[in-house]
Amino acid sequence: MRITVVGDVLLDVDLVGSAERFSPDGPVPVVDVGSSIRRPGGAGLVAAMLARDGHDVTLVTVLGEDAPGQEIRAALADVTVVAATSGAPTPVKTRLRADGHPIARIDEGCAPVDVPRVNPAMLDAVGQGSAIIVADYGRRLSENAELRRALDAAGRRVPLVWDPHPRGATPVPSTRVVTPNSSEAARATGVATDDVPGAAAAAEELVRRWGCHSVAVTLGARGALLSEGTGAVPLVVSAPRVRAEDPCGAGDRLAASLAVALGRGSGLPEALRGAVADASAYLAAGGVAALAAPPTPTPLPRDAVTALTVAREARQTGGTVVATGGCFDLLHAGHAHALSAARALGDCLIVCLNSDDSVRRLKGPTRPIMSEADRVDLLLALECVDAVIVFDEDTPEAVLRQIEPELWVKGGDYVAADLPEAAVLAEWGGRAVTVPFHPGRSSSALADAIAKVS
């Protein structure tokens, strides 16, 4: 897909090391730097992510004629860069990290600047993609009047996603969705966004104030909240539970995935669910640090990345990985009891979930009643479920070989020794077990009851 990224570019530098002593000159840690990672930041990071994903990316920006600017150009060799000269130093942001913790950030060349000028090539490039992302990092490019007119015109033809900045410009009216984080939304509106009602109120106010189609407030580990304005019911999209030491770039990943999905014709709720899952998978895979590694030829699905991360973290502390599986179409009390009992047998619970196509083959053309995305969201909302991995086959053997759980758990209406998964578990020394079955609860019975009253 052809994607246009518009916005401010900077050079990000990560100095990573360890700290085992304090300086004799003052009560500050001495960091022994083990590695230095340099990469494009801001809109440059968004463009690099999309190029890494295999998209045809054009970056519309301004660049300084200094060494950092030249370094950014060289690092974006897979991106078509259409730029004017900024007339200002290229911002460089250096983060110092030790033993997985941030120590300090050093900013250079970040003094206020005048609104940059744009050239005809930049304006021509704005509307040439199947989707547009504005990555505003407060360097005033998005304030340029000519560029704003071009963006507004392009947004009426293709999806436009705007990732705002507290010091940036307001989105143009044709913006399909704006993606402030919770602190940005609170700062812009004066509404506390510590809970869902607050985030919903802030998002609704921003839709009214900006005149855009919708606002998706990102809520960190809690996911995101989508509002299409006054009178519309907000949508809350939960995020898979992941452990991330460095959240840098998660918002860029979400905006990038959101634009791609909208460009492919997905509806906004579906696109946001996928973007939240992509951002979680990005963090689970190591975040921005993982971008320095070469891309894998056949990347795992985002839910597989999360499930494998959960399993790895449990084993690193000597824990037991438990897995269970099924369609979970119309989640009921029997499911809840079985899942809770399964989780109690170990240190994490991974649910292997039949995809929509898999359910259709197993249960007929009228199933599933609930979509794959909704079934994933409901399962992840349960406290006892740590991750969900979706499989397209009729049976979960392939995903079990990826996870290699110590225990595979099914309800007591099965005999553990007869479970077809038992032979697969034996390959790595795992075993199949059962938990108490609660009779009278079934999705099919619920579906029949619903059909009779509808």
N, C-alpha and C positions, 0 to 999 in steps of 0.2 A: 504494500500500500504506500501511496505517496503522502507524506505528512509534512506540513509546514510548521516550524517552530519559530516563534517571534519573541524576542526578549533580550534581557541583559545577560552578558557573559562575564565570568570571572575565572580566575585560576584558583583551584582548591589544592592545598598542600596538607598532607597528613604526615606528621612525624610521630612514629609509633615506637615505644620502647618499654623499659622497665624502670621502676623507681624503688631503690632499696636503701637509700640513705638521704640525709638532709644536708643542705649546703652549709658550710661553716660561715658563710657571709650573712645568713639569715634563715628563718624557719620556713624554708621552701624546699621541696623535693628536688633531688638531682635526677634527671631523666637520662638514662643511657639509651640513645636512639638506635634502634635496630634496623629500621626501614624508613624510607621516605617515599611517599606515593604522591604523584602530581597528576592532576586530571582537570578537564574543563568542569566548571561549576555553573550554577544558575541555568539559563537556557541551554548552555553548552552540555550540561549533564543530561538534560531531557533529550537533546538531539543524539547524544552518544548512546543512551539507553535504547532509543528507537532504532538506530542504525544497527546496534548489536542484535536487536530482535529480527533484523532482516528487512526493515522498511527502507524505502527511498526517501531520504530526509533532506529538506532544505532548511537551513538556519538563517533567519533574517535578523541581523544584529548590527552593532557598531563595535569596532575593535581598536585598541590603542596600537600605535606603531612602535611598540617597545618589545623587549624580550619576552615578557609574559604573553603578550598578544600573539607573537609569532609562535610561541609554544602551544597556545590553544589551537591555532590554525593547523599546526602539524599533528596535534592529537586528534583532530576532527577530519582525518584524511578520508573517512568513509561518508562524510557529510558534505553536501553542497553548501558552501558558506557564501551568502550574499550580504556584504557588509559595507558600511561607510566607515571612514576614520572618525573615531570618537573625539579626538582632540584632547583627551584626558588620559592619565595613566590607567593601565588595566588593573582593576582591583585584584589583590591577592589575599586570600584568607587562609591562614596557617593554623591548623589545629594540632595541639600537642596532647598526646594520649599516652598513658602509662598503665600497664597491667589491665587494659580494658576500660580505664576510666579517663574522662577528659580532665586535663590539667589547666589548660589555658588556650585562648584563641588570639592570634595576632592578626590585625587587619592593616593592610597597606594599600594606599591609593584609593581609599574609600571616602574621600572628602566629597561634599556636595558638588554637583556638576550642573551645567546648563542643559536645557532640553536638546538632545542631539539632533543633528540634521539627518535627513534620509535622502537617498538618491533614487532615480527612476527604476533602477534594477530591483531595489528592495520593494518598492511598491508593486512592481509587476509580479514579483515572486510570492506575494502574500496570498493571492487567491488561486494558486496552482495546485494545491493539494486536495486530497479527499477529506481532510480534516485539518484544523488549525489549533495549535496550542500557544497561548500567550503565557510565557513564564516571566512574570514581572518581579524583578529583584531590586526595585527602588532606584534604578539609575536613570529614570525619566524617559527612556525610549518610548514607552507606551503613552506619554503625554504629547508626542508629536502629532499635530493636527492632521497632517497629510496621511500619516500612517494610520491614525484612528479612522479616518474616512474609508481607507482601503480595507481595514479590518472589518468595519461595520458592513460594508458592501459584501465582502467575502462570506461573513457569517450568515448572510441571508441565503447563501447558496449551499454551504457545507457546514457541518457541525464545528462550533468554535468553543473551546474550553479555555477558561481564563483562570490561571493560578495567581492570586493577587498578593500584594505586599503592603504592609502598613504605610510605607512612604510612597506607594505607587499610585497610578491613576485609577479612576473608576473604570469598570468594564464597559465596553461599547454595548448599546442596546440589543444587538443581535446575538449576544453571547448565549449559547445553549445552556451552559452550566458554569458557575463560578465555584472554586474549591478553596475557600479559606479554611485554615485550621481553627480550632476552638478559641485560641487566644486572639487570633486576628479578628474573628467574628465578634468576640467580646469587646475588643478595643474599638472596633468600628461602630458598634451600636450602644455600648455602655450596658449591655445586658449580660449578666453572669451566665456562662455556658457550662457550668459544672455538672449539670444534669440534662437529661433529654428535653424536658419542657423548656429550659433556658435556651438550649441550642436551637430548638424549634422556633422559639420566639425571635431569636437573633436572625435565623435564616429567613424567616418570613419578612422581617423588617428589611433585610438586605435586598430581597427580591423587589420589594416596594421601592426602596431607595434607589437601587441601580437600574430598575426597569428591565432587568434581564429575565430570561425564561425561568431559571431555577438556580438554587444555591445548594451545594452539598458541603456541609460543615464536617471536616474530618475530625474525629474524636480520639485519635491515637489508638490505643489498644482496644477501645470500645467500638471501633469501626467508623461509620459515617452516618449522617442524617441528611436526607434530601427533602427540600421544600420547594414547591412550585408556587408559593405565595398564599395570600389570604384565602381562606376557605378550603384549601387543599389539605388533605391528610398527609402529614409528613411520613416519610419512609425511613425506618432505622435499619441499617445493614450492619450486622455484627461481624466482627473480625475473628478469624481463627486465633486461638491462643498460641503465641510464639514468644520465645525469649530472645530479646535483641539488645546487644550492648550499645549499638550505635544506630539511632533512628534516622541519621542523615540520608536524605534522598527519598524517603518513603512517600512524601507528598508529591515529588516529581514523578515517581513510579506510578502513583495513583492517577495523576493527571494524564500521563502518557497513555496508560492502558485505557482510560476512560475515552480519550479522543479516538483511539484506534477502534474501540468497540462501536462508538457512535458512527464513525466513518464507514463501518461495515454494515450499518443499518440496524444495529441493536436498539431496542427501546432503552430509555434512560434508567429505569430500575434495574434491568438486566445488566446494562453496562456498568452501573455503579457496583453491583454485587461482584462482578468479575474484577473490577479495578481494586476493590478492597481486598479480595483474595490475592490478587497479584502483588499488592503492596506487602501483605503479610508474608507471602512466599519469598519476596525479595529480602525482607528482614531475616527470615528464617535461614536463607541461604548465605547470610553474611553481610547483607546490605551493600553499601557503596564499596567496601573493601573487596567484595567478590567481583566487582566489575573489572579489576585489574587482571583477573584470570581469563584465559581464552574461553569463549563460549563453548558449551558442550554441543556436539553435533545433533543430539536428540534429547533436548531438555525434558526432564520429568514434568508432568502436570503439576500445577501449583499446589493442589491438595496433597499430592504425593510428597512434595518437598516438605510441607508442614508435618505430615505424618512421620516421615523419616527423621526429621529433626526432633520430634517428641520422643520417638523411640530411642534415638541416640542419647538424648539428654537423660532419659531414665536409666539407661545402661551405664552411663558414666558415673552415676552415684550408686551403682550396684542394685538398681531397681529391677522389677519384673514388668515386662511389656505384655499387656493383655489386649487381645483383639476379639471382636465379634462382628457379625455381618448380617445383612438382610436387606429387604426393600424398604421397610419402615414407612410404608405408604399409609397415611392416617396414623400418626403416633398415638398410642393409647397407654393405659395404665400398666398393662402387661409388659409393654416395651420398657417403660420407666423402671419397673421393679427389676427386670432382667438386666438392664444396663447398669443400674446401681449395684446389683449383686456382682456383676462382672468386674466393675471398677474396684470393688472391695478386695478382689483377689490379687491385685498387683499395685503398681505405682503409676500407671497411666493406662487409659483405655482408648484404643483406636477402632473406630467403626468403619468396616468395609461396606460401602453402600452400592447397591445395584443402580446403574444409570437408568435413565428413562427408557432407552432402547432395550436394556436388559430386562427391566420389569415388564415391558410390553411383550417380549418373547415368552416370559415365564407365566404371565397372568392374563394375557389377552389384550386386544386392541383398545379396550376401555380403560386400561390402567397404564401408568399410575394416575391416581386422582390428584395427587400433589406433585408439582414439578420437582426435578432433581435439585434445583437451587433452593426451593422452599424446604425440602427434606433435609438438606445440608444445614440450613440456617436453624431449623428446629432442633436438630441433634446437637449442634454446637452451643445452643442456648442452655442445654442441660449441664449442670455442674459436674456430672460424672463423666462427661465425654471430653477428652483432650484433643482429639483430631478426628477428621473424617476423610477417607480416601475413596473416591468413586471408581468403579470398574465397569467396563462395557461387556465383559464376557458373562456367560451364564453362571459361572462359579468363581470364587475369589482366589483360586490357587496362585495366579500370577502376582497379585498384590501381596499375598501372604509371603511369597518368596522375596519380595522387596523388603517387607517389614521384619520378617522372621520373629514373630512373637513367641514368648515362652508358653503362653496359654491361648488357646482358641476356645471361646465360651459360647454355648448355645443353650436354649431353654430345655427344661427337663422333659419336654415331649419328644426329645431326641435321645438316642443311646450314644454315648460318647464314642464307643469303639466302632460304631457303624457310620460315624460322620465321614464323608469323603475327604474332608480336610485333614483327618487324623494322619493319613499316610504322608501328606505334605509336611505337616508339623514334625513328623519323625525324622525328616531329612536333616534337621539341625537340633534335634533333641527336645523339641517342644511337644506339648500334648494337648489333646482336646478334652474339655470338661463340660459339665452341664450345671446349670443353676436351677432353682425351683421354678416350675412352670405354674402360671396362674391361669386356670381354665376359664373359658367364657369370654376371653378378650381376644379379638382378632380384627385385623383391618378389613377382611372380607365381610365379616359380620356387620361391622360399622358401615361399610359401603352399602350393603343391602338395606340396612335400616334407614340410611339417608335417602336411598332411592325410593323407599316406600312412602316417605313423608314429603318428598319433593314433587 
